[in-house]
Amino acid sequence: MIYTVTFNPSLDYIVSVEDFKLGLTNRTSSELILPGGKGINVSTVLGNLGIENTALGFLAGFTGKEIERRLKEMGVASDFIEINEGVSRINLKLKSIDGTEINGSGPVISPEDVEKLMEKLDKLGEGDVLFLAGSIPTSMPDDMYQKIMAKLDGKGVMIVVDATRDLLLNVLEYHPFLIKPNNHELGEIFDVELLTRESVVPYAKKLQEKGARNVLVSMAGEGAVLVAEDGSVYDTPAPKGELKNGVGAGDSMVAGFMAGWMEKHEYRHAFHMGVVSGSASAFSENLATKEEIAGVYQQVVKEER
């Protein structure tokens, strides 16, 4: 079974405002409400690709109920822990103003609630896949990723980690199956500037030396690089298309990679599926559909030939 964890899910209120004026009343030209959070994005794309999965995490209040309702409507199974106080956050995303966002805080997550999540995760075993993505709320222990991976260590669970800096570095000793820094995050770890696909390879290999099995590096318009566990290295320029929405592209990439891996157990195919899934979401108003991903995949494979 495949599971995603979103510690702090949200309702994303995505609006466009033409000719926005600060200090005055502005009216939206378009509105969209979607369940959000990195793990939820992964669950959505996996679901779009026809892959069953279960979204885990914490929900609270009327917004939590709406997140759960919308996920069910989209065909995504969930098994969230309901928190008795507070409300799940609402994130305001202003599409027409250079990607400006105002993100809510979310509810306080108690040690008892954390323990309930750990009990759910303790049931995972050989062949299961777990996605850990995004930041950790301030009310939770900042070593939460480490605690989860230590608990599952040796159980045969394939863990995907999409996090930054110390959150990422501190879990490498538990040998995550896949990590996905972007080139800027990778550069920050080693205090270097990485602008070309060739330049990221030695630093991705350094993360392998620290324990990561596969390192997938996203580079926006420059493309992507995979340094795989079997020693192979793959890189590709970014597929051609009109950028419409950068939100969720990285989450789509890790979802696509794992979908490709589970389909053929072949790193080249997994890499291509990751790249095209991320790009297809960037070229779409929302997270990519199966048909949109298939369309970009044909372009990448044709260009490689």
ChimeraX attribute file (.defattr): number of C-alpha atoms within 10 A of each C-alpha:
attribute: neighborCount
match mode: 1-to-1
recipient: residues
	/A:1	14
	/A:2	20
	/A:3	23
	/A:4	24
	/A:5	25
	/A:6	26
	/A:7	27
	/A:8	26
	/A:9	28
	/A:10	28
	/A:11	22
	/A:12	22
	/A:13	18
	/A:14	18
	/A:15	19
	/A:16	17
	/A:17	16
	/A:18	14
	/A:19	10
	/A:20	15
	/A:21	9
	/A:22	7
	/A:23	6
	/A:24	7
	/A:25	7
	/A:26	12
	/A:27	12
	/A:28	12
	/A:29	10
	/A:30	12
	/A:31	13
	/A:32	11
	/A:33	15
	/A:34	17
	/A:35	23
	/A:36	24
	/A:37	23
	/A:38	27
	/A:39	27
	/A:40	30
	/A:41	26
	/A:42	31
	/A:43	32
	/A:44	29
	/A:45	28
	/A:46	23
	/A:47	20
	/A:48	19
	/A:49	19
	/A:50	13
	/A:51	16
	/A:52	16
	/A:53	21
	/A:54	18
	/A:55	25
	/A:56	25
	/A:57	21
	/A:58	24
	/A:59	31
	/A:60	25
	/A:61	16
	/A:62	12
	/A:63	19
	/A:64	24
	/A:65	15
	/A:66	18
	/A:67	23
	/A:68	21
	/A:69	15
	/A:70	16
	/A:71	20
	/A:72	12
	/A:73	10
	/A:74	13
	/A:75	16
	/A:76	22
	/A:77	19
	/A:78	19
	/A:79	15
	/A:80	21
	/A:81	17
	/A:82	15
	/A:83	18
	/A:84	13
	/A:85	12
	/A:86	16
	/A:87	20
	/A:88	27
	/A:89	22
	/A:90	21
	/A:91	23
	/A:92	18
	/A:93	21
	/A:94	19
	/A:95	18
	/A:96	16
	/A:97	14
	/A:98	8
	/A:99	11
	/A:100	11
	/A:101	15
	/A:102	12
	/A:103	14
	/A:104	16
	/A:105	15
	/A:106	22
	/A:107	20
	/A:108	20
	/A:109	22
	/A:110	12
	/A:111	12
	/A:112	9
	/A:113	17
	/A:114	17
	/A:115	11
	/A:116	14
	/A:117	20
	/A:118	16
	/A:119	10
	/A:120	13
	/A:121	18
	/A:122	13
	/A:123	10
	/A:124	18
	/A:125	16
	/A:126	11
	/A:127	12
	/A:128	15
	/A:129	19
	/A:130	26
	/A:131	28
	/A:132	22
	/A:133	27
	/A:134	19
	/A:135	17
	/A:136	17
	/A:137	16
	/A:138	11
	/A:139	12
	/A:140	15
	/A:141	15
	/A:142	14
	/A:143	13
	/A:144	16
	/A:145	20
	/A:146	19
	/A:147	14
	/A:148	16
	/A:149	22
	/A:150	13
	/A:151	13
	/A:152	20
	/A:153	16
	/A:154	11
	/A:155	15
	/A:156	13
	/A:157	20
	/A:158	20
	/A:159	22
	/A:160	23
	/A:161	23
	/A:162	22
	/A:163	21
	/A:164	19
	/A:165	14
	/A:166	11
	/A:167	19
	/A:168	21
	/A:169	16
	/A:170	13
	/A:171	23
	/A:172	21
	/A:173	14
	/A:174	18
	/A:175	19
	/A:176	23
	/A:177	21
	/A:178	22
	/A:179	28
	/A:180	26
	/A:181	22
	/A:182	21
	/A:183	26
	/A:184	17
	/A:185	19
	/A:186	22
	/A:187	19
	/A:188	13
	/A:189	16
	/A:190	12
	/A:191	10
	/A:192	15
	/A:193	14
	/A:194	20
	/A:195	13
	/A:196	14
	/A:197	20
	/A:198	10
	/A:199	14
	/A:200	25
	/A:201	19
	/A:202	11
	/A:203	19
	/A:204	25
	/A:205	21
	/A:206	13
	/A:207	20
	/A:208	20
	/A:209	12
	/A:210	15
	/A:211	17
	/A:212	26
	/A:213	21
	/A:214	24
	/A:215	25
	/A:216	27
	/A:217	26
	/A:218	28
	/A:219	21
	/A:220	18
	/A:221	12
	/A:222	15
	/A:223	17
	/A:224	24
	/A:225	27
	/A:226	29
	/A:227	25
	/A:228	22
	/A:229	16
	/A:230	9
	/A:231	9
	/A:232	10
	/A:233	16
	/A:234	16
	/A:235	19
	/A:236	16
	/A:237	15
	/A:238	18
	/A:239	20
	/A:240	13
	/A:241	12
	/A:242	11
	/A:243	14
	/A:244	14
	/A:245	18
	/A:246	18
	/A:247	19
	/A:248	22
	/A:249	29
	/A:250	28
	/A:251	28
	/A:252	30
	/A:253	29
	/A:254	31
	/A:255	29
	/A:256	27
	/A:257	25
	/A:258	24
	/A:259	22
	/A:260	20
	/A:261	18
	/A:262	12
	/A:263	11
	/A:264	11
	/A:265	12
	/A:266	11
	/A:267	22
	/A:268	19
	/A:269	19
	/A:270	23
	/A:271	27
	/A:272	24
	/A:273	27
	/A:274	31
	/A:275	34
	/A:276	28
	/A:277	33
	/A:278	32
	/A:279	31
	/A:280	33
	/A:281	27
	/A:282	24
	/A:283	23
	/A:284	18
	/A:285	13
	/A:286	17
	/A:287	25
	/A:288	25
	/A:289	20
	/A:290	16
	/A:291	12
	/A:292	17
	/A:293	25
	/A:294	16
	/A:295	13
	/A:296	23
	/A:297	22
	/A:298	12
	/A:299	13
	/A:300	19
	/A:301	11
	/A:302	9
	/A:303	9
	/A:304	8
	/A:305	5
